[in-house]
Amino acid sequence: MNSLKKPLTAVLIGAGHRGHKPFGEYALHHPDELQFVAVVEPDDHRRERFARLHGISETAQFIAADQLYQQPRLADIIVNAGSDRAHVATTLPAFELGYHVLMEKPIAASSVQVLRFFEAAVCSRSQVWVMHELRWSPFFQHVKTLLEMNTIGNPVTWQHTESPAYWHMAHSYVRGNWRRQSESTPILLAKACHDLDLLVWLLARPVKQVHSFGSLNEFRPENAPENAPLRCTDGCPVAQYCPYDAQRIYLGENTGWPASVISEDSSLAARRAALEAGPYGRCVYYCDNDVVDHQVVNLEFSNGVTVAFTLTGHGPENTREFTYDGTQGRLTGNFERNVITTWHYPDSTPQDFKIDADETGHGGGDPAMIRAFLHAIRTNRLPDYQALAQGVYAHVVGFAAEDSRENQTVIDLDVFGKNVDARIWQRVLDTAFPVQSNPEEIRNEPVVSRGIRD
């Protein structure tokens, strides 16, 4: 067999939705590229299901990561799709054993952990990629190309919006696993670290200042409709009018996501029982959630480029929309609709681009990034940590924004990073922006490509 076609082997940590999809499905659809040979998952049903689908022996099934790391190296790769707060702890031992690592975002729950993870990753000399897969989607690849072509000239001021649909907000961040910051991460990291990473990647320059506002406005007990019960299954008088009615969201014909999350058994009876007893049947106004449902982050990049980023949990569709203004034009887009429009001055005639994504999963970004990661290993490519550094940098931007929101202050990002760990912070800067060692001396040049792309 050709060595380039011999499948790489992997251990999965976390066999939940993201472990099962896209990582597990990629291996099933491309057995010549990737084969899972072990799994770590505390939930018996999920662990056994993944093992059954991938032919994993009972001796290679583990309840916890420490059991895995008591074994000699079992595969080429660790794919870490475990819980957010456990990502670092369950990945660091992989570096010592020589695994390559593909890890879900967010990296960690604090700036300290994020920076220390970066240093450990660089010292490992392994391929270490974090799933900022939107970079790899055909849609944002096209956006990057248009910027590199100087379509809008030099960037001046950008508006970027991330909108998990109102029902998605209720599912994941009011009723679901990411509803409490103490149990996961701030929603800005759990959901929008993709967008912060995109902005850093597309602009390819450091952030100077961060200022943020936001709050939990809607999903509070005082906003509950009159006579609303604690559960949607207990006869809510406004169910037919409530956009968050759990029975409408989870008991319809769709048995895929998000209905697939509430019960491993997709039958109507099982889903109804899950709503009657589990977290997803609760009235959204009577949950134990504390993450914000809307937030604005104002960023000043080097050379005075300004970005207004909005995260809203009250939109009609799961999408990202943007308006990027430059000195010679404007670029707008809607990720869900796969439409990009450009204006180039002086004629100002709009030109539309319809982006076709042949594969699903974040607009094709999931399979594209997995494929590129495997190719980098298979071809013995030297690790390039620039994309990782930019992703780490974007995480720190998110933590700085949270600090700004909570303390009502403007954050100097360089000071913020140095206060976390000056030495590692400088290494992140040098790796993320290698030709911009002194941000104050950056010339107002067109954006150039500095991402990891084959």
N, C-alpha and C positions, 0 to 999 in steps of 0.2 A: 504493500500500500504506500502511495506517495505520502511522505511525511507531512506535507502541507494539508493533506486530506484526513490524516489521522485525527480523530476527535480529541480535543482537550478535555480533561476530566475536572469535575468541580464538586465542591461540598456546598450545599445550601444551608444557610442559617436563617431560619424563619420561613415556614411554609404556609404563610397566610396568603392574602390576595396577591400581593406583589411577588412573593416567592413563587406562587403557582402560576401567575401571569405577571410579567412577561417572560421571566427567566425559565420557568419550567416549560412553558409552551415553546420557547425558542429551541430548547434542546430536543423536544419531541418532533418539531418540524424540521430540524437540521441536525440529525443524529451523526452526520459526518463531521460536524464542527464542534459539538458540545455534548458531553455525557455527564449526568449527575451520578456520583457513586456513593454519596453519603448525605445525610440530612440531619439537621439539628432543629427540633421543634418540641416545645413542652406539651402542646395539645395532641393527645393521642390520635384523634381522628385525622387531623391535618397531616401529622407525621406519617401515619400509615397510608393515607391516600397518596401523598407524594411518593413514598417508597414503592407503592404498588404500581403507580404510573411509570416510574423510571427504573423498575427492576432492582431496587436497592435491597441488599440483604439485611436481615435483622441485626446482624452484628455491626452494621454501618449506620444504624439509626440511633440517635442520641437525644436525650431529653434536654440537656444543657450544653453550652459551648465548652465548659471546662472539661466535660467528659471527652469531647472531641480532641481537645488539645493535650490530653494525656496519651493520645495515640501518636505514632510517628506520622509524618506527612502522608495523607491519603490520596491527594490529588494535586493538580496543577493550580487550582483556583479556589478561593473562598468567595462565594457570592453571599453578601450579608444583606438580607432583607428583614432583619429582626426589628425589634421595637426601637424607636428613635433614641431613647436615653441609653440604650445598651450598645449602640453601634461601636463606640470607641473601645469599650471594655471587651467586646466579643471579637474585635478585629486585631488589636495590638499583638496578641499571641501568634497570629497568623504570620506577621512579619518575621518573628524569630524562627519560624519553621520554614521560611522561604516560599510561602504561598504568594501568588499574584492575587490582587483583591479588586473586586467590583462591588461597591457598596452603595446602598440606597442613601438618599438624602433624607433629612438633614444630617450633617456629620455628627453633631453633638449638641448638648443643651447649654453650653457656655463658651465664651470666647477663649477661655483658658484651655479647655479641652480641644477646641478646634485647632488652635495653634500648636499644641503639643502633638496632636495627631499628624499635622503636616510635617513636623520635624521627624517623627518616627517613620512616616511614609517615605520621605526622602532618604533617610538613612537605610531603609530596607533595600533600596535599589531594585525593588520589584515594580511591576506595573500596578499602579494604584489609581483607580478611576472612581469618581463619585458620580452617581446617576443624575447629572444635569443634562438629561437627554434632549431637551428642547433645542439645544445647540445643533443636534444632529438631525432634526426634522427637516424635510425639504423646504418647509415654509421659512424657517428662520435661517437656513442656509442661503436661501434666495435673498432674504433681507440683508444678510451679511455681504453677499456679493454686490448688491445694489449700492451699499455704503462704500465698499471698496472701489467701486467704479466711479466714485465721487458724484453720484447721481444728485445728491442734495447739497453738495459742497461741504463746507466745514459745519459740524453740528453746532447749533446755537441753543435751542431749548426743546425738550422732548416731554411728551405726556404719554404715560404708559399705565394701562389699567389691567389688573388681574381680577376676574370675576368668577369665582365659583358660584354656580346658579343657587338661587335661594334654597332649593331643596337639597343641594349638595352641602351648603352651609349647615343646614339642619342635621343632615345625616352624619357628617364627619366632625363638625366643630361645635355642635350643641348636644346631640345625643351620643356621638361616637367617640372613637379612641383619642381624638385630638382636642376634646372639649375643655380639658384642664391643663393649664400651663405646667403645673407641678408634676404632671404625669407624662408629659410629652415635651413640647417646646412651644414658644410663642407662635401664633398662627403665621406671623411674618416669616418664620423659619420653616415651619411645618408645611406651609402651602406656597409661600411667595419667594423662597430662596431660589427657585427657578428663575423668577423675574429679575431678582437682584443679580444673579449670575449672568443672565442675558444682557443686562445693561452694562455690566463691567466688561463682558466679552465684546459687545458691539462697539462700545466707545473706546475700549482698550486704553484707558487712562485712569489715574487714581481719583478718588473722591476726596474733596477737601473738607466739606461740612455736611452735617446731617441734622435734619430737624423733622420731628414727627408728631402727629396728633392722631388720636383714635380712642374708641371706647366700646364697651358692650352696651349697645343702645336698645335693642329690641327684645332680646330673648331673656327677659327678666320677669319674675312673678307679678310685679305690679302691672305688667302689660297683658296679662292673661285675659281672655274674654270672660265675661260674666258667666258664672256657673260652669266654667270649663273644668272637667275632671283631671285627675293626675295623669290618666292614660287615655289615649285616643280610642281605645277599645271599650271604654266605660260609658259610652253614650254621650259624646260631646254634642251640645246643642248647636254649635256652629261648624260642625264637621264639613258640611257641603260647601262652606264658604272659605274654610281655612286652607291656605296654600301648603301648610305643613302637616296636614292630616296623615298620620302614619299608615292608615288603611289604604288610602289612595296611592301612596308612594310605594308600599311594599306588597300589597295583595292583588296587584293587577296581573296582566299576562306576562310581563317581564320578570323572568327569574334570574337574569344576569345581574351584574352590578347595578344598583346597590343592594337589591333584594338578596343577592347571593351572600352578602356579608352577615345578615341577621340570623341565618340558619344554614347548616350544612345540608339539611334536607330541604329541597326546593318545593315540596308539596304545599298546597294551600293551607292544609291543616297545620303543618309544621311551622309555616311562616306566621300564621295567626297565633299559634301558641307562643312563638318567640316575642310577638308584640305584646301579648298579655302578661308576660313575665320578665322580658329582657329590657335593656336600655332603649331600644329603638322604638318601643311603643309609648314612651313617655311624651306628655305634652311638652312642646319646646319651651314653654314658659315656666315649667316646673322641673327643669333639669339642674344638675350640679355644675354647669358649665361656667367658665370664667374668662375664656379668651375673647378678645375684641371681635366685633362683627363688622367693623369698618376701620380703616386706617389710611392715613396719607403720609407719605414719606417724601420730603423735599431734599434733593441732593444737589450740591454744587460740586461739579467735577473740576479738574484742572482747566485753566484757561477760561474759567467762568461759565462753562457749559452747565445749564441747569436742567434738572429732571424732576418732574412731579409724578410720583408713582402712587397710584390709588389701589388699595385692596378693598373690595366690597363684597359682602356676603348677601347682597340683595338684588343681584342682577338676574335677568331672565334665562341666560344660557351660560354654560361652562366655556369661557373663552378668555382670550387676551386681545385687547385692542390697543392701538397706539397711533400717535401722531408725532412724527419726528421732523422738526423744522431745522433746516440748514441755511447757509448763506446763498445757495443757488436753487433751493427747491424744498419740496415737502414729500414725505413718505408716510402713508397710512396703511393700516392693515387690521384684519380680523382673523385670528387664528382658527376659530371654529368654522368659519365660512371659507377659509383658504383663499382669501382675496387680498391682494396688495395693490395699492394705487400710488403712482408717483406723479409729481408735478416738477417740471424743470423750467426754471426761469430763463429768458423773459417771456416765452410764449405761453407758459402756464397751462398747456393742454394736458389733461389727465391721461395717464396710461394705466390700464388695468392688467394685472397678472393673476391668472387663476392657477393656483399651485395644486398639482395632483400628487397625492400621497398614496402609493400603491399598498402600503402596509399600515396597519392600525397600531395603536399604542402611542399616545402623545404625538399624533400626526406622523407616525412612522419613525419618530425619534428613538423609541425603545429598541426595536430590532436593529436600527442603523448603528446605535452606540454599542450594543452588545457585539454586533458583527465586527466593528472596528476594534474593540477591545481584544477580541479573540485573534484578530489578524495581527495586532501588535505583538502578541505573545508568540504566535505561530511563526512569525518572520524574525523573531529575536530582535525586535526593535529596541533600541536603548530607551529607557524611560525618559519621558519629557514631562516634567512636573508643572509646566506653565498653566495648563488648564486646571489642574488641581489647585495651584496657588491662587488663580483667579476665583475659583469656587470658594476656597477658604476665605479670601478677601471679601467676597460677597456675603458670606456668613457673618463676618465681623461687622460689615455695614449693617446687617440686620440687627445684630445685638446692640450696636450703637444707636440705631433707630428706636429700639425698645427703651434704652436708657434715656433717650431724649423725650420719648412719650411719657414715661413714668415720672421724670424729674422736671419736665417742662423747661428744657434748655436746649441750646444749639451745641452740637458735639463737633469738635475738631477731630476728625477721624484719625489723623496721624498720632495725635496725643493719646487718643483712646487706645489705639493699638500698642503704642509704646508702654502705656500703663499696664497692659495685660502681660506682655513679655517683649521688651524692646529688641532683644537679639533675634528671636524668631520672627517678630513682625518685620524687621528689616529684611530677613531672608525671604519672607513671603513677597514683599514689595519688589525685591530684586528679581525674583523668579516670575512674578506675574507681569511686571512691566520692565523687561530687561533693558530697553533703550531709554528708559525714563528714570534714571537714577536720581535725578533732581527735578521733582515735579514743578518747581517754580521756574525752571528754564525750558519747559516744554514749548516748542513752537506750535503754532496753530496749524497743524498739518492735517491732511485728510486721514480718515481712519484707515488703518492697514490691518491685514490679517495677522493675528498672533495666536490663534487658537490651535488646538491639536486637531489636525484634519489630515486624512490620507489622500 
